[in-house]
């Protein structure tokens, strides 16, 4: 390569904001994958859920896309994306964090898991929509 045509090494990783975003996104994605599997196992092992109850759980995890997907897209187009990403992740942490807290106090029920999973699903819709728009800026 000619001296003028040399590319800077590192690309996007040289940008401080991108590194923070990438790390936060990696943590969020790992948490999403682990919690999906862990909740299913918890409900089967601890609450002795039936096949139907597991199917209701899986349905509630994705039902939010059908119910609020379009509204979330329209709303996220009009607001700053970063606060939506942070708020949705924190909200999901609180909703899903209520499950082990209830288990510690012996108050865990399938209905509480359903509610937590549905709330996390709604927040996931907002996160995913804002995430797609936010990533286009890089």
N, CA and C of each residue as an Amber inpcrd file, in Angstrom:
protein
   414
   0.8340000  -1.1780000   0.0000000   0.0000000   0.0000000   0.0000000
   0.8790000   1.2420000   0.0000000   0.4250000   2.2390000  -0.6840000
   1.1370000   3.5150000  -0.6750000   0.9330000   4.1810000   0.6760000
   1.8200000   5.0850000   1.0180000   1.7320000   5.7490000   2.3200000
   0.3880000   6.4420000   2.5230000  -0.1450000   7.0670000   1.4930000
  -1.4190000   7.7730000   1.6220000  -2.6090000   6.8250000   1.7010000
  -2.4390000   5.5890000   1.2630000  -3.5490000   4.6390000   1.2180000
  -3.5880000   3.7270000   2.4450000  -2.6850000   3.9290000   3.3850000
  -2.6890000   3.0750000   4.5720000  -3.9550000   3.3200000   5.3810000
  -4.5320000   2.2290000   5.8290000  -5.7260000   2.3290000   6.6680000
  -5.3150000   2.3170000   8.1180000  -6.0770000   3.0240000   8.9080000
  -5.8140000   2.9990000  10.3430000  -6.1950000   1.6360000  10.8910000
  -5.3280000   1.0940000  11.6880000  -5.5910000  -0.2060000  12.2970000
  -6.6280000  -0.0420000  13.4010000  -7.5350000  -0.9760000  13.5050000
  -8.5020000  -0.9710000  14.5890000  -9.8950000  -0.5950000  14.1460000
 -10.0290000   0.2600000  13.1680000 -11.3470000   0.6500000  12.6650000
 -12.2610000   1.1580000  13.7640000 -13.4410000   0.5700000  13.8560000
 -14.4300000   0.9980000  14.8450000 -13.9640000   0.7760000  16.2820000
 -13.0910000  -0.1910000  16.4940000 -12.6310000  -0.4570000  17.8550000
 -11.7930000   0.6870000  18.4250000 -11.3750000   1.5970000  17.5800000
 -10.6480000   2.7770000  18.0610000 -11.5980000   3.8010000  18.6700000
 -12.8910000   3.6910000  18.3800000 -13.8740000   4.6480000  18.8880000
 -14.3500000   4.2240000  20.2790000 -14.1880000   5.1160000  21.2140000
 -14.5460000   4.8600000  22.6090000 -16.0200000   4.4900000  22.7480000
 -16.9050000   5.2600000  22.1220000 -18.3400000   4.9960000  22.2390000
 -18.7090000   3.6390000  21.6600000 -18.0970000   3.2670000  20.5540000
 -18.3930000   1.9710000  19.9540000 -17.9440000   0.8310000  20.8620000
 -16.7720000   0.9710000  21.4610000 -16.2910000  -0.0900000  22.3710000
 -17.2620000  -0.2670000  23.5330000 -17.7530000   0.8250000  24.0900000
 -18.7130000   0.7230000  25.1890000 -20.0090000   0.0680000  24.7250000
 -20.4750000   0.4850000  23.5580000 -21.6900000  -0.1020000  23.0070000
 -21.5000000  -1.5920000  22.7520000 -20.3880000  -1.9620000  22.1550000
 -20.1260000  -3.3570000  21.8290000 -20.0880000  -4.2150000  23.0910000
 -19.4140000  -3.7360000  24.1270000 -19.3310000  -4.4940000  25.3690000
 -20.7020000  -4.6330000  26.0200000 -21.4450000  -3.5350000  26.0910000
 -22.7840000  -3.5840000  26.6890000 -23.7010000  -4.4980000  25.8930000
 -23.6040000  -4.4520000  24.5760000 -24.4330000  -5.2970000  23.7340000
 -24.0730000  -6.7700000  23.9080000 -22.7910000  -7.0630000  24.0200000
 -22.3630000  -8.4530000  24.2320000 -22.9090000  -8.9980000  25.5480000
 -22.8320000  -8.2020000  26.5950000 -23.3660000  -8.6160000  27.9000000
 -24.8690000  -8.8290000  27.8140000 -25.5570000  -7.9200000  27.1410000
 -27.0050000  -8.0290000  26.9880000 -27.3910000  -9.2860000  26.2260000
 -26.6970000  -9.5740000  25.1500000 -27.0170000 -10.7490000  24.3450000
 -26.7690000 -12.0520000  25.1140000 -25.6780000 -12.1090000  25.8550000
 -25.4030000 -13.3040000  26.6670000 -26.4880000 -13.4680000  27.7310000
 -26.8600000 -12.3740000  28.3800000 -27.9090000 -12.4310000  29.3920000
 -29.2380000 -12.8970000  28.8280000 -29.5690000 -12.4390000  27.6370000
 -30.8180000 -12.8400000  26.9950000 -30.8260000 -14.3390000  26.7070000
 -29.7350000 -14.8500000  26.1820000 -29.6610000 -16.2780000  25.8490000
 -29.6780000 -17.1530000  27.1000000 -28.9230000 -16.7540000  28.1060000
 -28.8610000 -17.5430000  29.3370000 -30.2080000 -17.5240000  30.0560000
 -30.8280000 -16.3600000  30.1390000 -32.1010000 -16.2790000  30.8660000
 -33.1950000 -17.0750000  30.1710000 -33.1990000 -17.0980000  28.8450000
 -34.2130000 -17.8840000  28.1450000 -34.1310000 -19.3640000  28.4830000
 -32.9400000 -19.8910000  28.4980000 -32.7440000 -21.2980000  28.8390000
 -32.9700000 -21.5490000  30.3230000 -32.4350000 -20.6670000  31.1490000
 -32.5340000 -20.8510000  32.6010000 -33.9770000 -20.8070000  33.0880000
 -34.7670000 -19.9030000  32.5300000 -36.1630000 -19.7980000  32.9700000
 -36.9330000 -21.0540000  32.5900000 -36.7160000 -21.5580000  31.3950000
 -37.3980000 -22.7880000  30.9910000 -37.0270000 -23.9490000  31.9070000
 -35.7440000 -24.0840000  32.2030000 -35.3060000 -25.1500000  33.1080000
 -35.8510000 -24.9550000  34.5170000 -35.8600000 -23.7290000  34.9920000
 -36.3800000 -23.4380000  36.3270000 -37.8350000 -23.8410000  36.4500000
 -38.6120000 -23.4920000  35.4490000 -40.0420000 -23.7860000  35.4960000
 -40.2860000 -25.2980000  35.4510000 -39.4990000 -26.0090000  34.6750000
 -39.6760000 -27.4610000  34.5870000 -39.2180000 -28.1460000  35.8690000
 -38.0360000 -27.7840000  36.3450000 -37.4490000 -28.4900000  37.4890000
 -38.0760000 -28.0650000  38.8150000 -38.2200000 -26.7600000  39.0190000
 -38.6890000 -26.2620000  40.3110000 -40.2070000 -26.2680000  40.4300000
 -40.8880000 -25.8020000  39.3960000 -42.3440000 -25.6800000  39.4670000
 -43.0700000 -26.8660000  38.8410000 -42.3110000 -27.8250000  38.2970000
 -42.8810000 -29.0320000  37.6930000 -43.9520000 -28.6800000  36.6590000
 -43.6060000 -27.7780000  35.7610000 -44.5410000 -27.2960000  34.7580000
 -44.8500000 -28.3770000  33.7300000 -46.0690000 -28.3290000  33.2480000
 -46.4910000 -29.2600000  32.2060000 -46.0260000 -28.7470000  30.8390000
 -46.2340000 -29.5610000  29.8410000 -45.8850000 -29.1670000  28.4830000
 -46.6870000 -27.9420000  28.0660000 -47.9480000 -27.9010000  28.4300000
 -48.7860000 -26.7520000  28.0970000 -48.2700000 -25.4820000  28.7770000
 -47.8780000 -25.5790000  30.0340000 -47.3660000 -24.3980000  30.7450000
 -46.0670000 -23.8900000  30.1260000 -45.2390000 -24.7910000  29.6490000
 -44.0080000 -24.3760000  28.9660000 -44.3450000 -23.6940000  27.6500000
 -45.3410000 -24.2070000  26.9390000 -45.7240000 -23.5670000  25.6830000
 -46.3210000 -22.1880000  25.9210000 -47.0580000 -22.0130000  27.0050000
 -47.5730000 -20.6840000  27.3630000 -46.4070000 -19.7540000  27.6720000
 -45.4270000 -20.2440000  28.3890000 -44.2420000 -19.4510000  28.7120000
 -43.5260000 -18.9860000  27.4470000 -43.2960000 -19.8900000  26.5290000
 -42.6200000 -19.5390000  25.2680000 -43.4630000 -18.5750000  24.4340000
 -44.7720000 -18.7430000  24.4800000 -45.6600000 -17.8270000  23.7600000
 -45.5840000 -16.4260000  24.3510000 -45.5820000 -16.3220000  25.6590000
 -45.5080000 -15.0190000  26.3090000 -44.1840000 -14.3090000  26.0330000
 -43.1320000 -15.0780000  25.8000000 -41.8410000 -14.4730000  25.4980000
 -41.8510000 -13.7580000  24.1600000 -42.6790000 -14.2060000  23.2240000
 -42.6810000 -13.6180000  21.8830000 -43.9780000 -12.8860000  21.5260000
 -44.9940000 -12.9800000  22.3530000 -46.2800000 -12.3520000  22.0800000
 -46.1680000 -10.8310000  21.9640000 -45.2380000 -10.2520000  22.6710000
 -45.0910000  -8.8000000  22.6670000 -44.7770000  -8.2590000  21.2760000
 -44.0640000  -9.0180000  20.4500000 -43.7750000  -8.5600000  19.0860000
 -45.0710000  -8.3320000  18.3120000 -46.0310000  -9.1920000  18.5130000
 -47.3190000  -9.0610000  17.8430000 -48.1290000  -7.9020000  18.4260000
 -48.0870000  -7.7460000  19.7410000 -48.9370000  -6.7600000  20.4020000
 -48.4150000  -5.3270000  20.3070000 -47.1060000  -5.1320000  20.4580000
 -46.5810000  -3.7630000  20.5150000 -45.4730000  -3.4780000  19.5080000
 -45.2360000  -4.3910000  18.5910000 -44.1340000  -4.2170000  17.6480000
 -44.2320000  -2.9550000  16.8220000 -45.3740000  -2.7160000  16.1980000
 -45.5290000  -1.5270000  15.3570000 -45.4760000  -0.2380000  16.1700000
 -46.1250000  -0.2390000  17.3260000 -46.1240000   0.9530000  18.1710000
 -44.7160000   1.2600000  18.6820000 -43.9960000   0.2230000  19.0350000
 -42.6250000   0.4160000  19.5160000 -41.7510000   0.9900000  18.4170000
 -41.9340000   0.5240000  17.2010000 -41.1570000   1.0430000  16.0810000
 -41.4360000   2.5060000  15.8270000 -42.6950000   2.8800000  15.8380000
 -43.0560000   4.2780000  15.6060000 -42.5310000   5.1740000  16.7340000
 -42.6320000   4.7000000  17.9580000 -42.1750000   5.5090000  19.0910000
 -40.6560000   5.6330000  19.0990000 -39.9660000   4.5290000  18.8470000
 -38.4980000   4.5510000  18.8830000 -37.9050000   5.4200000  17.7750000
 -38.6230000   5.5900000  16.6850000 -38.1320000   6.4590000  15.6150000
 -38.1140000   7.9280000  16.0260000 -38.8530000   8.2700000  17.0650000
 -38.9960000   9.6590000  17.4600000 -38.2040000  10.0470000  18.7080000
 -37.5160000   9.1060000  19.2940000 -36.7690000   9.3970000  20.5280000
 -35.3080000   8.9850000  20.3570000 -34.4770000   9.4320000  21.3120000
 -33.0770000   9.0120000  21.3060000 -33.0050000   7.5160000  21.6190000
 -32.1330000   6.8320000  20.9030000 -32.0810000   5.3670000  21.0080000
 -31.3350000   4.8760000  22.2470000 -30.2730000   5.5520000  22.6240000
 -29.4500000   5.0620000  23.7370000 -30.2390000   4.9510000  25.0510000
 -31.0320000   5.9770000  25.4330000 -31.8180000   5.8100000  26.6650000
 -32.8290000   4.6580000  26.5860000 -33.3450000   4.3990000  25.4010000
 -34.2780000   3.2800000  25.2370000 -33.5400000   1.9630000  25.4640000
 -32.3450000   1.8440000  24.8900000 -31.5490000   0.6280000  25.0670000
 -31.2190000   0.3880000  26.5340000 -30.7540000   1.4310000  27.2020000
 -30.3700000   1.3010000  28.6160000 -31.5970000   1.0040000  29.4730000
 -32.6740000   1.7560000  29.2490000 -33.8920000   1.5560000  30.0450000
 -34.4970000   0.1780000  29.8610000 -34.5120000  -0.2870000  28.6150000
 -35.0720000  -1.6180000  28.3490000 -34.2360000  -2.7040000  29.0100000
 -32.9110000  -2.5810000  28.9410000 -32.0560000  -3.5780000  29.5900000
 -32.2240000  -3.5670000  31.1060000 -32.2800000  -2.3870000  31.6880000
 -32.4770000  -2.3060000  33.1420000 -33.8460000  -2.8470000  33.5440000
 -34.8560000  -2.5370000  32.7520000 -36.1970000  -3.0500000  33.0350000
 -36.2680000  -4.5600000  32.9380000 -35.5940000  -5.1100000  31.9190000
 -35.5550000  -6.5740000  31.8060000 -34.8280000  -7.1980000  32.9800000
 -33.7640000  -6.5540000  33.4350000 -33.0250000  -7.0810000  34.5880000
 -33.9040000  -7.0950000  35.8340000 -34.6870000  -6.0410000  36.0290000
 -35.5800000  -5.9850000  37.1950000 -36.6770000  -7.0390000  37.0750000
 -37.2970000  -7.1190000  35.9000000 -38.3910000  -8.0870000  35.7130000
 -37.9050000  -9.5190000  35.9150000 -36.7900000  -9.8620000  35.2650000
 -36.2860000 -11.2200000  35.3950000 -35.6160000 -11.4530000  36.7440000
 -35.1020000 -10.3950000  37.3460000 -34.5090000 -10.5120000  38.6840000
 -35.5360000 -10.7990000  39.7590000 -36.8040000 -10.4940000  39.4700000
 -37.8550000 -10.7820000  40.4520000 -38.0730000 -12.2880000  40.6160000
 -37.6720000 -13.0620000  39.6260000 -37.8710000 -14.5170000  39.6980000
 -36.9930000 -15.1490000  40.7760000 -35.6700000 -14.9160000  40.7960000
 -34.8830000 -15.5130000  41.8720000 -35.2120000 -14.9370000  43.2460000
 -35.6060000 -13.6710000  43.2960000 -35.9890000 -13.0800000  44.5910000
 -37.2190000 -13.8000000  45.1350000 -38.2120000 -14.0280000  44.2720000
 -39.4040000 -14.7510000  44.7100000 -39.0580000 -16.1830000  45.1120000
 -38.1280000 -16.7960000  44.3950000 -37.7270000 -18.1670000  44.7330000
 -37.0510000 -18.2260000  46.0930000 -36.2210000 -17.2330000  46.4000000
 -35.5360000 -17.2050000  47.7000000 -36.5410000 -17.1140000  48.8420000
 -37.6070000 -16.3430000  48.6290000 -38.6180000 -16.1820000  49.6740000
 -39.7080000 -17.2460000  49.6220000 -39.5690000 -18.2080000  48.7340000
 -40.5360000 -19.3030000  48.6460000 -41.8760000 -18.8840000  48.0660000
 -41.9060000 -17.7970000  47.3060000 -43.1580000 -17.2770000  46.7660000
 -43.2500000 -17.4150000  45.2500000 -42.4040000 -18.2110000  44.6530000
 -42.3770000 -18.3230000  43.1990000 -43.5540000 -19.1510000  42.6990000
 -44.2940000 -18.5790000  41.7790000 -45.4060000 -19.2810000  41.1420000
 -45.2460000 -19.1700000  39.6260000 -45.9690000 -20.0010000  38.9200000
 -45.9120000 -19.9600000  37.4640000 -46.4530000 -18.6360000  36.9530000
 -47.4330000 -18.0620000  37.6480000 -48.0210000 -16.7850000  37.2290000
 -47.0290000 -15.6370000  37.3700000 -46.2150000 -15.6900000  38.3850000
 -45.1900000 -14.6550000  38.5530000 -44.1420000 -14.7730000  37.4500000
 -43.7850000 -15.9900000  37.0860000 -42.8440000 -16.2040000  35.9850000
 -43.4570000 -15.7240000  34.6760000 -44.7330000 -16.0340000  34.4710000
 -45.4170000 -15.5510000  33.2710000 -45.3740000 -14.0300000  33.1750000
 -45.6850000 -13.3590000  34.2770000 -45.6950000 -11.8900000  34.2820000
 -44.3060000 -11.3370000  34.0030000 -43.2970000 -11.8840000  34.6340000
 -41.9290000 -11.4050000  34.4410000 -41.4710000 -11.6180000  33.0030000
 -41.7930000 -12.7620000  32.4430000 -41.3930000 -13.0700000  31.0740000
 -42.1280000 -12.1660000  30.0820000 -43.3950000 -11.8900000  30.3270000
 -44.1480000 -11.0110000  29.4270000 -43.6070000  -9.5840000  29.4740000
 -43.3500000  -9.0760000  30.6680000 -42.7780000  -7.7290000  30.7970000
 -41.4160000  -7.6750000  30.1040000 -40.5970000  -8.6790000  30.3320000
 -39.2950000  -8.7260000  29.6680000 -39.4600000  -8.8060000  28.1540000
 -40.4780000  -9.5000000  27.6810000 -40.7390000  -9.5870000  26.2480000
 -41.1110000  -8.2440000  25.6480000 -41.9490000  -7.4870000  26.3430000
 -42.3210000  -6.1520000  25.8710000 -41.0900000  -5.2560000  25.8140000
 -40.2780000  -5.3020000  26.8530000 -39.0600000  -4.4930000  26.8710000
 -38.0720000  -4.9530000  25.8040000 -38.0610000  -6.2240000  25.4940000
 -37.1930000  -6.7410000  24.4390000 -37.5880000  -6.1750000  23.0770000
 -38.8790000  -6.0130000  22.8500000 -39.3310000  -5.4180000  21.5870000
 -38.7550000  -4.0120000  21.4500000 -38.8960000  -3.2070000  22.5040000
 -38.3630000  -1.8440000  22.4610000 -36.8500000  -1.8600000  22.2850000
 -36.1760000  -2.7610000  22.9860000 -34.7290000  -2.8670000  22.8590000
 -34.3320000  -3.2200000  21.4290000 -34.9680000  -4.2340000  20.8640000
 -34.5980000  -4.6940000  19.5240000 -34.8210000  -3.6150000  18.4650000
 -35.9450000  -2.8910000  18.5640000 -36.2240000  -1.8390000  17.5900000
 -35.1970000  -0.7190000  17.7150000 -34.9230000  -0.2850000  18.9350000
 -33.9410000   0.7800000  19.1410000 -32.5420000   0.3060000  18.7510000
 -32.2390000  -0.9500000  19.0040000 -30.9300000  -1.5100000  18.6790000
 -30.6730000  -1.4740000  17.1780000 -31.6680000  -1.8510000  16.3950000
 -31.5020000  -1.8350000  14.9360000 -31.2430000  -0.4220000  14.4270000
 -31.9900000   0.5360000  14.9540000 -31.7990000   1.9280000  14.5190000
 -30.4660000   2.4810000  15.0080000 -30.0960000   2.1360000  16.2180000
 -28.8530000   2.6450000  16.8060000 -27.6400000   2.1210000  16.0420000
 -27.6950000   0.8550000  15.6430000 -26.5600000   0.2350000  14.9480000
 -26.3640000   0.7910000  13.5460000 -27.3930000   1.3220000  12.9470000
 -27.2470000   1.8960000  11.5990000 -26.3330000   3.0920000  11.5970000
 -26.1790000   3.7370000  12.7490000 -25.3250000   4.9160000  12.8350000
 -23.8430000   4.6120000  12.8010000 -23.4550000   3.3610000  12.9370000
 -22.0340000   3.0160000  12.9440000 -21.6120000   2.7690000  11.5440000
